[in-house]
Structure formats: structure tokens, C-alpha cells
Amino acid sequence: MQIREIVEKINSLKGDLTYWEALLHEVQNDCQHDYVKVDYYKTCLKCQKTESLYY
């Protein structure tokens, strides 16, 4: 592979990652969360959103 091809592939993957992160954020915002508490955090069973618990 040439350097140019590698850079193009990296940029393509960055675009894909941005899309998937935005989609994940949208799904997690629309979710009616059903959390399970584990030690210092809780995780939603439906969308896998994790939140820290502070004591």
C-alpha cells in the first residue's frame, strides 16, 4: 500500500466512525432506559449506555 492509500482509508474510517457515533448517541437519547447497577456504574440493558455513580 502506498501512503496516499493509507491516508485515504484512515479518512474514510473516520467518516464511518463519526456516522456510527452519531447514530449511537441518537439511539441512547431515544431509549427508555432500564438500568442495572453494578458497583460504581449503571448500564442500560436496552442500549448499553453506561453512567458513573458517585458516592
mmCIF file as Biopython writes it, N, C-alpha, C and O atoms, coordinates in Angstrom:
data_model
#
loop_
_atom_site.group_PDB
_atom_site.id
_atom_site.type_symbol
_atom_site.label_atom_id
_atom_site.label_alt_id
_atom_site.label_comp_id
_atom_site.label_asym_id
_atom_site.label_entity_id
_atom_site.label_seq_id
_atom_site.pdbx_PDB_ins_code
_atom_site.Cartn_x
_atom_site.Cartn_y
_atom_site.Cartn_z
_atom_site.occupancy
_atom_site.B_iso_or_equiv
_atom_site.auth_seq_id
_atom_site.auth_asym_id
_atom_site.pdbx_PDB_model_num
ATOM 1   N N  . MET A ? 1  ? 0.837   -1.190 0.000  1.0 0.0 1  A 1 
ATOM 2   C CA . MET A ? 1  ? 0.000   0.000  0.000  1.0 0.0 1  A 1 
ATOM 3   C C  . MET A ? 1  ? 0.877   1.247  0.000  1.0 0.0 1  A 1 
ATOM 4   O O  . MET A ? 1  ? 1.934   1.301  0.629  1.0 0.0 1  A 1 
ATOM 5   N N  . GLN A ? 2  ? 0.408   2.209  -0.707 1.0 0.0 2  A 1 
ATOM 6   C CA . GLN A ? 2  ? 1.080   3.498  -0.734 1.0 0.0 2  A 1 
ATOM 7   C C  . GLN A ? 2  ? 0.564   4.367  0.416  1.0 0.0 2  A 1 
ATOM 8   O O  . GLN A ? 2  ? -0.533  4.150  0.930  1.0 0.0 2  A 1 
ATOM 9   N N  . ILE A ? 3  ? 1.360   5.337  0.803  1.0 0.0 3  A 1 
ATOM 10  C CA . ILE A ? 3  ? 0.980   6.244  1.884  1.0 0.0 3  A 1 
ATOM 11  C C  . ILE A ? 3  ? -0.345  6.933  1.570  1.0 0.0 3  A 1 
ATOM 12  O O  . ILE A ? 3  ? -1.191  7.082  2.452  1.0 0.0 3  A 1 
ATOM 13  N N  . ARG A ? 4  ? -0.527  7.346  0.341  1.0 0.0 4  A 1 
ATOM 14  C CA . ARG A ? 4  ? -1.759  8.027  -0.072 1.0 0.0 4  A 1 
ATOM 15  C C  . ARG A ? 4  ? -2.975  7.135  0.165  1.0 0.0 4  A 1 
ATOM 16  O O  . ARG A ? 4  ? -4.004  7.606  0.648  1.0 0.0 4  A 1 
ATOM 17  N N  . GLU A ? 5  ? -2.864  5.856  -0.171 1.0 0.0 5  A 1 
ATOM 18  C CA . GLU A ? 5  ? -3.969  4.917  0.022  1.0 0.0 5  A 1 
ATOM 19  C C  . GLU A ? 5  ? -4.281  4.743  1.505  1.0 0.0 5  A 1 
ATOM 20  O O  . GLU A ? 5  ? -5.446  4.660  1.894  1.0 0.0 5  A 1 
ATOM 21  N N  . ILE A ? 6  ? -3.249  4.689  2.320  1.0 0.0 6  A 1 
ATOM 22  C CA . ILE A ? 6  ? -3.443  4.534  3.764  1.0 0.0 6  A 1 
ATOM 23  C C  . ILE A ? 6  ? -4.158  5.756  4.336  1.0 0.0 6  A 1 
ATOM 24  O O  . ILE A ? 6  ? -5.084  5.619  5.135  1.0 0.0 6  A 1 
ATOM 25  N N  . VAL A ? 7  ? -3.731  6.937  3.931  1.0 0.0 7  A 1 
ATOM 26  C CA . VAL A ? 7  ? -4.357  8.174  4.410  1.0 0.0 7  A 1 
ATOM 27  C C  . VAL A ? 7  ? -5.815  8.232  3.965  1.0 0.0 7  A 1 
ATOM 28  O O  . VAL A ? 7  ? -6.676  8.631  4.749  1.0 0.0 7  A 1 
ATOM 29  N N  . GLU A ? 8  ? -6.109  7.849  2.740  1.0 0.0 8  A 1 
ATOM 30  C CA . GLU A ? 8  ? -7.490  7.830  2.248  1.0 0.0 8  A 1 
ATOM 31  C C  . GLU A ? 8  ? -8.340  6.857  3.056  1.0 0.0 8  A 1 
ATOM 32  O O  . GLU A ? 8  ? -9.485  7.161  3.390  1.0 0.0 8  A 1 
ATOM 33  N N  . LYS A ? 9  ? -7.795  5.707  3.367  1.0 0.0 9  A 1 
ATOM 34  C CA . LYS A ? 9  ? -8.520  4.703  4.153  1.0 0.0 9  A 1 
ATOM 35  C C  . LYS A ? 9  ? -8.784  5.221  5.565  1.0 0.0 9  A 1 
ATOM 36  O O  . LYS A ? 9  ? -9.881  5.036  6.094  1.0 0.0 9  A 1 
ATOM 37  N N  . ILE A ? 10 ? -7.795  5.865  6.179  1.0 0.0 10 A 1 
ATOM 38  C CA . ILE A ? 10 ? -7.969  6.440  7.515  1.0 0.0 10 A 1 
ATOM 39  C C  . ILE A ? 10 ? -9.081  7.479  7.501  1.0 0.0 10 A 1 
ATOM 40  O O  . ILE A ? 10 ? -9.937  7.482  8.385  1.0 0.0 10 A 1 
ATOM 41  N N  . ASN A ? 11 ? -9.076  8.358  6.510  1.0 0.0 11 A 1 
ATOM 42  C CA . ASN A ? 11 ? -10.109 9.392  6.415  1.0 0.0 11 A 1 
ATOM 43  C C  . ASN A ? 11 ? -11.489 8.788  6.199  1.0 0.0 11 A 1 
ATOM 44  O O  . ASN A ? 11 ? -12.476 9.282  6.743  1.0 0.0 11 A 1 
ATOM 45  N N  . SER A ? 12 ? -11.563 7.731  5.413  1.0 0.0 12 A 1 
ATOM 46  C CA . SER A ? 12 ? -12.824 7.037  5.184  1.0 0.0 12 A 1 
ATOM 47  C C  . SER A ? 12 ? -13.347 6.430  6.488  1.0 0.0 12 A 1 
ATOM 48  O O  . SER A ? 12 ? -14.533 6.535  6.800  1.0 0.0 12 A 1 
ATOM 49  N N  . LEU A ? 13 ? -12.458 5.801  7.237  1.0 0.0 13 A 1 
ATOM 50  C CA . LEU A ? 13 ? -12.856 5.186  8.503  1.0 0.0 13 A 1 
ATOM 51  C C  . LEU A ? 13 ? -13.260 6.239  9.537  1.0 0.0 13 A 1 
ATOM 52  O O  . LEU A ? 13 ? -14.159 5.996  10.342 1.0 0.0 13 A 1 
ATOM 53  N N  . LYS A ? 14 ? -12.614 7.394  9.525  1.0 0.0 14 A 1 
ATOM 54  C CA . LYS A ? 14 ? -13.005 8.486  10.422 1.0 0.0 14 A 1 
ATOM 55  C C  . LYS A ? 14 ? -14.432 8.926  10.125 1.0 0.0 14 A 1 
ATOM 56  O O  . LYS A ? 14 ? -15.206 9.187  11.046 1.0 0.0 14 A 1 
ATOM 57  N N  . GLY A ? 15 ? -14.779 9.007  8.853  1.0 0.0 15 A 1 
ATOM 58  C CA . GLY A ? 15 ? -16.142 9.372  8.467  1.0 0.0 15 A 1 
ATOM 59  C C  . GLY A ? 15 ? -17.150 8.337  8.926  1.0 0.0 15 A 1 
ATOM 60  O O  . GLY A ? 15 ? -18.222 8.683  9.423  1.0 0.0 15 A 1 
ATOM 61  N N  . ASP A ? 16 ? -16.807 7.059  8.759  1.0 0.0 16 A 1 
ATOM 62  C CA . ASP A ? 16 ? -17.686 5.981  9.217  1.0 0.0 16 A 1 
ATOM 63  C C  . ASP A ? 16 ? -17.873 6.041  10.727 1.0 0.0 16 A 1 
ATOM 64  O O  . ASP A ? 16 ? -18.988 5.876  11.223 1.0 0.0 16 A 1 
ATOM 65  N N  . LEU A ? 17 ? -16.792 6.276  11.458 1.0 0.0 17 A 1 
ATOM 66  C CA . LEU A ? 17 ? -16.854 6.350  12.913 1.0 0.0 17 A 1 
ATOM 67  C C  . LEU A ? 17 ? -17.747 7.503  13.361 1.0 0.0 17 A 1 
ATOM 68  O O  . LEU A ? 17 ? -18.528 7.348  14.299 1.0 0.0 17 A 1 
ATOM 69  N N  . THR A ? 18 ? -17.644 8.633  12.715 1.0 0.0 18 A 1 
ATOM 70  C CA . THR A ? 18 ? -18.482 9.786  13.047 1.0 0.0 18 A 1 
ATOM 71  C C  . THR A ? 18 ? -19.956 9.446  12.855 1.0 0.0 18 A 1 
ATOM 72  O O  . THR A ? 18 ? -20.791 9.800  13.686 1.0 0.0 18 A 1 
ATOM 73  N N  . TYR A ? 19 ? -20.272 8.764  11.766 1.0 0.0 19 A 1 
ATOM 74  C CA . TYR A ? 19 ? -21.654 8.354  11.497 1.0 0.0 19 A 1 
ATOM 75  C C  . TYR A ? 19 ? -22.170 7.432  12.601 1.0 0.0 19 A 1 
ATOM 76  O O  . TYR A ? 19 ? -23.257 7.653  13.135 1.0 0.0 19 A 1 
ATOM 77  N N  . TRP A ? 20 ? -21.395 6.402  12.946 1.0 0.0 20 A 1 
ATOM 78  C CA . TRP A ? 20 ? -21.832 5.427  13.946 1.0 0.0 20 A 1 
ATOM 79  C C  . TRP A ? 20 ? -21.932 6.041  15.341 1.0 0.0 20 A 1 
ATOM 80  O O  . TRP A ? 20 ? -22.819 5.676  16.113 1.0 0.0 20 A 1 
ATOM 81  N N  . GLU A ? 21 ? -21.037 6.966  15.673 1.0 0.0 21 A 1 
ATOM 82  C CA . GLU A ? 21 ? -21.123 7.650  16.965 1.0 0.0 21 A 1 
ATOM 83  C C  . GLU A ? 21 ? -22.392 8.488  17.049 1.0 0.0 21 A 1 
ATOM 84  O O  . GLU A ? 21 ? -23.052 8.504  18.088 1.0 0.0 21 A 1 
ATOM 85  N N  . ALA A ? 22 ? -22.741 9.179  15.979 1.0 0.0 22 A 1 
ATOM 86  C CA . ALA A ? 22 ? -23.960 9.993  15.954 1.0 0.0 22 A 1 
ATOM 87  C C  . ALA A ? 22 ? -25.195 9.106  16.075 1.0 0.0 22 A 1 
ATOM 88  O O  . ALA A ? 22 ? -26.139 9.449  16.787 1.0 0.0 22 A 1 
ATOM 89  N N  . LEU A ? 23 ? -25.192 7.976  15.388 1.0 0.0 23 A 1 
ATOM 90  C CA . LEU A ? 23 ? -26.319 7.048  15.456 1.0 0.0 23 A 1 
ATOM 91  C C  . LEU A ? 23 ? -26.466 6.477  16.865 1.0 0.0 23 A 1 
ATOM 92  O O  . LEU A ? 23 ? -27.580 6.383  17.380 1.0 0.0 23 A 1 
ATOM 93  N N  . LEU A ? 24 ? -25.366 6.100  17.482 1.0 0.0 24 A 1 
ATOM 94  C CA . LEU A ? 24 ? -25.391 5.584  18.851 1.0 0.0 24 A 1 
ATOM 95  C C  . LEU A ? 24 ? -25.947 6.632  19.808 1.0 0.0 24 A 1 
ATOM 96  O O  . LEU A ? 24 ? -26.775 6.316  20.663 1.0 0.0 24 A 1 
ATOM 97  N N  . HIS A ? 25 ? -25.499 7.866  19.670 1.0 0.0 25 A 1 
ATOM 98  C CA . HIS A ? 25 ? -25.975 8.949  20.529 1.0 0.0 25 A 1 
ATOM 99  C C  . HIS A ? 25 ? -27.485 9.142  20.364 1.0 0.0 25 A 1 
ATOM 100 O O  . HIS A ? 25 ? -28.196 9.350  21.348 1.0 0.0 25 A 1 
ATOM 101 N N  . GLU A ? 26 ? -27.968 9.074  19.137 1.0 0.0 26 A 1 
ATOM 102 C CA . GLU A ? 26 ? -29.401 9.224  18.864 1.0 0.0 26 A 1 
ATOM 103 C C  . GLU A ? 26 ? -30.199 8.093  19.503 1.0 0.0 26 A 1 
ATOM 104 O O  . GLU A ? 26 ? -31.233 8.340  20.124 1.0 0.0 26 A 1 
ATOM 105 N N  . VAL A ? 27 ? -29.735 6.864  19.357 1.0 0.0 27 A 1 
ATOM 106 C CA . VAL A ? 27 ? -30.425 5.706  19.932 1.0 0.0 27 A 1 
ATOM 107 C C  . VAL A ? 27 ? -30.459 5.814  21.452 1.0 0.0 27 A 1 
ATOM 108 O O  . VAL A ? 27 ? -31.490 5.558  22.074 1.0 0.0 27 A 1 
ATOM 109 N N  . GLN A ? 28 ? -29.333 6.193  22.047 1.0 0.0 28 A 1 
ATOM 110 C CA . GLN A ? 28 ? -29.277 6.294  23.505 1.0 0.0 28 A 1 
ATOM 111 C C  . GLN A ? 28 ? -30.154 7.424  24.030 1.0 0.0 28 A 1 
ATOM 112 O O  . GLN A ? 28 ? -30.702 7.312  25.127 1.0 0.0 28 A 1 
ATOM 113 N N  . ASN A ? 29 ? -30.299 8.497  23.281 1.0 0.0 29 A 1 
ATOM 114 C CA . ASN A ? 29 ? -31.168 9.591  23.714 1.0 0.0 29 A 1 
ATOM 115 C C  . ASN A ? 29 ? -32.638 9.219  23.624 1.0 0.0 29 A 1 
ATOM 116 O O  . ASN A ? 29 ? -33.444 9.697  24.422 1.0 0.0 29 A 1 
ATOM 117 N N  . ASP A ? 30 ? -33.004 8.371  22.664 1.0 0.0 30 A 1 
ATOM 118 C CA . ASP A ? 30 ? -34.398 7.977  22.469 1.0 0.0 30 A 1 
ATOM 119 C C  . ASP A ? 30 ? -34.808 6.786  23.331 1.0 0.0 30 A 1 
ATOM 120 O O  . ASP A ? 30 ? -35.992 6.454  23.396 1.0 0.0 30 A 1 
ATOM 121 N N  . CYS A ? 31 ? -33.859 6.145  23.986 1.0 0.0 31 A 1 
ATOM 122 C CA . CYS A ? 31 ? -34.108 4.920  24.754 1.0 0.0 31 A 1 
ATOM 123 C C  . CYS A ? 31 ? -34.857 5.222  26.055 1.0 0.0 31 A 1 
ATOM 124 O O  . CYS A ? 31 ? -34.599 6.225  26.721 1.0 0.0 31 A 1 
ATOM 125 N N  . GLN A ? 32 ? -35.778 4.339  26.394 1.0 0.0 32 A 1 
ATOM 126 C CA . GLN A ? 32 ? -36.410 4.365  27.710 1.0 0.0 32 A 1 
ATOM 127 C C  . GLN A ? 32 ? -35.570 3.440  28.588 1.0 0.0 32 A 1 
ATOM 128 O O  . GLN A ? 32 ? -35.825 2.238  28.659 1.0 0.0 32 A 1 
ATOM 129 N N  . HIS A ? 33 ? -34.585 4.000  29.242 1.0 0.0 33 A 1 
ATOM 130 C CA . HIS A ? 33 ? -33.541 3.235  29.912 1.0 0.0 33 A 1 
ATOM 131 C C  . HIS A ? 33 ? -34.068 2.283  30.983 1.0 0.0 33 A 1 
ATOM 132 O O  . HIS A ? 33 ? -34.988 2.603  31.736 1.0 0.0 33 A 1 
ATOM 133 N N  . ASP A ? 34 ? -33.457 1.114  31.024 1.0 0.0 34 A 1 
ATOM 134 C CA . ASP A ? 34 ? -33.716 0.091  32.035 1.0 0.0 34 A 1 
ATOM 135 C C  . ASP A ? 34 ? -32.351 -0.277 32.620 1.0 0.0 34 A 1 
ATOM 136 O O  . ASP A ? 34 ? -31.691 -1.206 32.153 1.0 0.0 34 A 1 
ATOM 137 N N  . TYR A ? 35 ? -31.939 0.467  33.651 1.0 0.0 35 A 1 
ATOM 138 C CA . TYR A ? 35 ? -30.585 0.343  34.175 1.0 0.0 35 A 1 
ATOM 139 C C  . TYR A ? 35 ? -30.424 -0.825 35.139 1.0 0.0 35 A 1 
ATOM 140 O O  . TYR A ? 35 ? -31.342 -1.199 35.870 1.0 0.0 35 A 1 
ATOM 141 N N  . VAL A ? 36 ? -29.213 -1.384 35.109 1.0 0.0 36 A 1 
ATOM 142 C CA . VAL A ? 36 ? -28.776 -2.377 36.079 1.0 0.0 36 A 1 
ATOM 143 C C  . VAL A ? 36 ? -27.557 -1.783 36.768 1.0 0.0 36 A 1 
ATOM 144 O O  . VAL A ? 36 ? -26.614 -1.343 36.111 1.0 0.0 36 A 1 
ATOM 145 N N  . LYS A ? 37 ? -27.583 -1.774 38.087 1.0 0.0 37 A 1 
ATOM 146 C CA . LYS A ? 37 ? -26.492 -1.171 38.854 1.0 0.0 37 A 1 
ATOM 147 C C  . LYS A ? 37 ? -25.411 -2.209 39.119 1.0 0.0 37 A 1 
ATOM 148 O O  . LYS A ? 37 ? -25.695 -3.324 39.555 1.0 0.0 37 A 1 
ATOM 149 N N  . VAL A ? 38 ? -24.153 -1.821 38.845 1.0 0.0 38 A 1 
ATOM 150 C CA . VAL A ? 38 ? -23.001 -2.673 39.110 1.0 0.0 38 A 1 
ATOM 151 C C  . VAL A ? 38 ? -21.934 -1.799 39.762 1.0 0.0 38 A 1 
ATOM 152 O O  . VAL A ? 38 ? -21.389 -0.908 39.111 1.0 0.0 38 A 1 
ATOM 153 N N  . ASP A ? 39 ? -21.629 -2.037 41.027 1.0 0.0 39 A 1 
ATOM 154 C CA . ASP A ? 39 ? -20.617 -1.295 41.791 1.0 0.0 39 A 1 
ATOM 155 C C  . ASP A ? 39 ? -20.724 0.214  41.597 1.0 0.0 39 A 1 
ATOM 156 O O  . ASP A ? 39 ? -21.618 0.845  42.160 1.0 0.0 39 A 1 
ATOM 157 N N  . TYR A ? 40 ? -19.832 0.794  40.812 1.0 0.0 40 A 1 
ATOM 158 C CA . TYR A ? 40 ? -19.752 2.245  40.688 1.0 0.0 40 A 1 
ATOM 159 C C  . TYR A ? 40 ? -20.341 2.784  39.384 1.0 0.0 40 A 1 
ATOM 160 O O  . TYR A ? 40 ? -20.084 3.931  39.019 1.0 0.0 40 A 1 
ATOM 161 N N  . TYR A ? 41 ? -21.116 1.982  38.692 1.0 0.0 41 A 1 
ATOM 162 C CA . TYR A ? 41 ? -21.741 2.447  37.462 1.0 0.0 41 A 1 
ATOM 163 C C  . TYR A ? 41 ? -23.042 1.703  37.233 1.0 0.0 41 A 1 
ATOM 164 O O  . TYR A ? 41 ? -23.314 0.689  37.876 1.0 0.0 41 A 1 
ATOM 165 N N  . LYS A ? 42 ? -23.847 2.218  36.306 1.0 0.0 42 A 1 
ATOM 166 C CA . LYS A ? 42 ? -25.078 1.540  35.912 1.0 0.0 42 A 1 
ATOM 167 C C  . LYS A ? 42 ? -25.112 1.487  34.394 1.0 0.0 42 A 1 
ATOM 168 O O  . LYS A ? 42 ? -24.668 2.413  33.716 1.0 0.0 42 A 1 
ATOM 169 N N  . THR A ? 43 ? -25.651 0.380  33.866 1.0 0.0 43 A 1 
ATOM 170 C CA . THR A ? 43 ? -25.693 0.150  32.428 1.0 0.0 43 A 1 
ATOM 171 C C  . THR A ? 43 ? -27.124 -0.160 32.009 1.0 0.0 43 A 1 
ATOM 172 O O  . THR A ? 43 ? -27.820 -0.939 32.661 1.0 0.0 43 A 1 
ATOM 173 N N  . CYS A ? 44 ? -27.551 0.453  30.921 1.0 0.0 44 A 1 
ATOM 174 C CA . CYS A ? 44 ? -28.884 0.196  30.377 1.0 0.0 44 A 1 
ATOM 175 C C  . CYS A ? 44 ? -28.872 -1.151 29.653 1.0 0.0 44 A 1 
ATOM 176 O O  . CYS A ? 44 ? -27.971 -1.434 28.864 1.0 0.0 44 A 1 
ATOM 177 N N  . LEU A ? 45 ? -29.871 -1.967 29.929 1.0 0.0 45 A 1 
ATOM 178 C CA . LEU A ? 45 ? -29.962 -3.276 29.281 1.0 0.0 45 A 1 
ATOM 179 C C  . LEU A ? 45 ? -30.357 -3.174 27.812 1.0 0.0 45 A 1 
ATOM 180 O O  . LEU A ? 45 ? -30.067 -4.079 27.029 1.0 0.0 45 A 1 
ATOM 181 N N  . LYS A ? 46 ? -31.010 -2.089 27.435 1.0 0.0 46 A 1 
ATOM 182 C CA . LYS A ? 46 ? -31.500 -1.939 26.066 1.0 0.0 46 A 1 
ATOM 183 C C  . LYS A ? 46 ? -30.465 -1.344 25.115 1.0 0.0 46 A 1 
ATOM 184 O O  . LYS A ? 46 ? -30.265 -1.850 24.011 1.0 0.0 46 A 1 
ATOM 185 N N  . CYS A ? 47 ? -29.801 -0.257 25.554 1.0 0.0 47 A 1 
ATOM 186 C CA . CYS A ? 47 ? -28.913 0.457  24.632 1.0 0.0 47 A 1 
ATOM 187 C C  . CYS A ? 47 ? -27.446 0.442  25.063 1.0 0.0 47 A 1 
ATOM 188 O O  . CYS A ? 47 ? -26.595 1.000  24.371 1.0 0.0 47 A 1 
ATOM 189 N N  . GLN A ? 48 ? -27.145 -0.184 26.187 1.0 0.0 48 A 1 
ATOM 190 C CA . GLN A ? 48 ? -25.780 -0.316 26.704 1.0 0.0 48 A 1 
ATOM 191 C C  . GLN A ? 48 ? -25.156 1.001  27.154 1.0 0.0 48 A 1 
ATOM 192 O O  . GLN A ? 48 ? -23.938 1.082  27.309 1.0 0.0 48 A 1 
ATOM 193 N N  . LYS A ? 49 ? -25.971 2.033  27.364 1.0 0.0 49 A 1 
ATOM 194 C CA . LYS A ? 49 ? -25.442 3.300  27.874 1.0 0.0 49 A 1 
ATOM 195 C C  . LYS A ? 49 ? -24.969 3.080  29.302 1.0 0.0 49 A 1 
ATOM 196 O O  . LYS A ? 49 ? -25.659 2.450  30.104 1.0 0.0 49 A 1 
ATOM 197 N N  . THR A ? 50 ? -23.794 3.600  29.614 1.0 0.0 50 A 1 
ATOM 198 C CA . THR A ? 50 ? -23.211 3.437  30.938 1.0 0.0 50 A 1 
ATOM 199 C C  . THR A ? 50 ? -23.049 4.799  31.589 1.0 0.0 50 A 1 
ATOM 200 O O  . THR A ? 50 ? -22.589 5.757  30.968 1.0 0.0 50 A 1 
ATOM 201 N N  . GLU A ? 51 ? -23.436 4.862  32.853 1.0 0.0 51 A 1 
ATOM 202 C CA . GLU A ? 51 ? -23.287 6.093  33.619 1.0 0.0 51 A 1 
ATOM 203 C C  . GLU A ? 51 ? -22.581 5.780  34.921 1.0 0.0 51 A 1 
ATOM 204 O O  . GLU A ? 51 ? -22.822 4.746  35.542 1.0 0.0 51 A 1 
ATOM 205 N N  . SER A ? 52 ? -21.700 6.690  35.328 1.0 0.0 52 A 1 
ATOM 206 C CA . SER A ? 52 ? -20.976 6.533  36.587 1.0 0.0 52 A 1 
ATOM 207 C C  . SER A ? 52 ? -21.856 6.969  37.746 1.0 0.0 52 A 1 
ATOM 208 O O  . SER A ? 52 ? -22.631 7.920  37.643 1.0 0.0 52 A 1 
ATOM 209 N N  . LEU A ? 53 ? -21.716 6.254  38.842 1.0 0.0 53 A 1 
ATOM 210 C CA . LEU A ? 53 ? -22.410 6.625  40.067 1.0 0.0 53 A 1 
ATOM 211 C C  . LEU A ? 53 ? -21.374 7.173  41.037 1.0 0.0 53 A 1 
ATOM 212 O O  . LEU A ? 53 ? -20.328 6.560  41.252 1.0 0.0 53 A 1 
ATOM 213 N N  . TYR A ? 54 ? -21.661 8.297  41.605 1.0 0.0 54 A 1 
ATOM 214 C CA . TYR A ? 54 ? -20.730 8.917  42.549 1.0 0.0 54 A 1 
ATOM 215 C C  . TYR A ? 54 ? -21.315 8.822  43.945 1.0 0.0 54 A 1 
ATOM 216 O O  . TYR A ? 54 ? -22.485 9.128  44.169 1.0 0.0 54 A 1 
ATOM 217 N N  . TYR A ? 55 ? -20.502 8.403  44.852 1.0 0.0 55 A 1 
ATOM 218 C CA . TYR A ? 55 ? -20.947 8.271  46.238 1.0 0.0 55 A 1 
ATOM 219 C C  . TYR A ? 55 ? -20.211 9.240  47.115 1.0 0.0 55 A 1 
ATOM 220 O O  . TYR A ? 55 ? -20.447 9.283  48.322 1.0 0.0 55 A 1 
#
